[in-house]
Amino acid sequence: MNIRMVGWTHRTAPLGVREKLSFSPSQTLEALERWRDEFASVEMVLLSTCNRVELYAAAEDEAPPEADLCIDFLARRRGLSGIEAADSVEHWLGVDALRHLFSVAASLDSMVIGEPQILNQVKQAYQAAVQQATAGPMLHAAFQAALQAARRVANETALHHRRVSIPSLAVADFAQQIFERFDDKHTVVLGAGEMAEETLRYLRDNGARHITVVNRSIDRAEALAAGVGGRAVGWDQAIEALATADLVVSAVGSEQTLITVEQFARIERARQPGALFVLDLGMPRNFDPSIGARPDVFLYSIEDLKAACERNRRQRDRELPAARRIVEEEVERFAAQWRHRAAHPLIARLRADWQKPKEDELQRLLHKLPPLDAKAEEEIRRSFDRLINKLLHPPLESLRDEAHRGNYQTLLDALARLFRLKD
């Protein structure tokens, strides 16, 4: 199977390398166009996410370019040398490349196994290759099969139900227990670091629209708020913002409690009746724990979330063997179908080569027989065709069986020699 993958992932390449090699959507389209110019007969899909940059190259009738050429091609697009990029590259060929693709699409190779975003990213990469006409028969089939494998993993296992990142768990397994929807809620974010930003991204994806970011650095708050269509305020307005909040995400690095019982009493007096959900992701905790005992206050600390993450991780790990079996089944299914497809030209030549002797013998027989009506002659012709099909059936069944076992090439070569089939 002539398919190759070269790439840099979170497992093999440091973040700095992945950042240098990453491609924006427009850069991806440009790279695909340049690939078409340089390797016109070779298919290519380019997948670029925050955790991976991978090039898939394939060809039906020739070997794809060597790994060094693929590495050099991507490196040149990003202004790097091939030697610099090769230090942390990952490389797979043939069925191993196919297995890697299926695992990526099914989120078995993700930094957070089971995260759902990767499937859409794989789809987008494939669609970009279709748009630029660099996806041909092999990669069309391979990516469609990879998406099918991913759907099976999602439908037949609970892998995607077990969130193991704190931000995703905080939103999906905690906040959604209190609020059915977020678009009509006021979300207040204390802090503007990575944890706050990631949690806010999950909230935004789940419908949060009315957002206030509170931070000591107003510039940082404004930058985060601008990305989600929210507003930014300084720390001096924190109490005022919290008094109008329905949902609070607090992820501030501080040695002291930020919101004491006394401060919360002020907030409580100014609040309208209703539930207040607080995700305290600070370490140490930003909110005094006793605030969680107040009526209508649902306060969860990072320790609560970590414990739930660990439970989910153990449950998810129990799902992994089933998910990997599905991927392996789909890989074997695709490889067998592709190997059987590779036998089609030989089968066509075999049938074609048998047509002449069949026609010669048929004509010889018809010349010896008394004149026949059209119906009788047609029945004789069908009998000859049935005979040819019956004679071809055993070798074709053997080819099909060997395609599933992976030993088809030996049998193909033997049949070609046995029947002296010409290319």
Stockholm file with secondary structure:
# STOCKHOLM 1.0

chainA/1-423         MNIRMVGWTHRTAPLGVREKLSFSPSQTLEALERWRDEFASVEMVLLSTCNRVELYAAAEDEAPPEADLCIDFLARRRGLSGIEAADSVEHWLGVDALRHLFSVAASLDSMVIGEPQILNQVKQAYQAAVQQATAGPMLHAAFQAALQAARRVANETALHHRRVSIPSLAVADFAQQIFERFDDKHTVVLGAGEMAEETLRYLRDNGARHITVVNRSIDRAEALAAGVGGRAVGWDQAIEALATADLVVSAVGSEQTLITVEQFARIERARQPGALFVLDLGMPRNFDPSIGARPDVFLYSIEDLKAACERNRRQRDRELPAARRIVEEEVERFAAQWRHRAAHPLIARLRADWQKPKEDELQRLLHKLPPLDAKAEEEIRRSFDRLINKLLHPPLESLRDEAHRGNYQTLLDALARLFRLKD
#=GR chainA/1-423 SS CCEEEEEEETTTSCHHHHHHHCCCHHHHHHHHHHHHHHCTTSEEEEEECSSEEEEEEECSSSCCCCHHHHHHHHHHHTTCCHHHHHTTCEEEETHHHHHHHHHHHTTSSSSSTTCSHHHHHHHHHHHHHHHTTCCCHHHHHHHHHHHHHHHHHHHHSSGGGCCCSHHHHIIIIIIHHHCSCSTTSEEEEECCSHHHHHHHHHHHHTTCCEEEEECSSHHHHHHHHHHHTCEEECGGGHHHHHHTCSEEEECCCCSSCSBCHHHHHHHHHHSCSSCEEEEECCSSCSBCGGGGGSTTEEEEEHHHHHHHHHHHHHHHHHHHHHHHHHHHHHHHHHHHHHHHHHTHHHHHHHHHHHHHHHHHHHHHHHHHSCCCCHHHHHHHHHHHHHHHHHHHHHHHHHHHHHHHHTCHHHHHHHHHHHTTCCC
#=GC SS_cons         CCEEEEEEETTTSCHHHHHHHCCCHHHHHHHHHHHHHHCTTSEEEEEECSSEEEEEEECSSSCCCCHHHHHHHHHHHTTCCHHHHHTTCEEEETHHHHHHHHHHHTTSSSSSTTCSHHHHHHHHHHHHHHHTTCCCHHHHHHHHHHHHHHHHHHHHSSGGGCCCSHHHHIIIIIIHHHCSCSTTSEEEEECCSHHHHHHHHHHHHTTCCEEEEECSSHHHHHHHHHHHTCEEECGGGHHHHHHTCSEEEECCCCSSCSBCHHHHHHHHHHSCSSCEEEEECCSSCSBCGGGGGSTTEEEEEHHHHHHHHHHHHHHHHHHHHHHHHHHHHHHHHHHHHHHHHHTHHHHHHHHHHHHHHHHHHHHHHHHHSCCCCHHHHHHHHHHHHHHHHHHHHHHHHHHHHHHHHTCHHHHHHHHHHHTTCCC
//
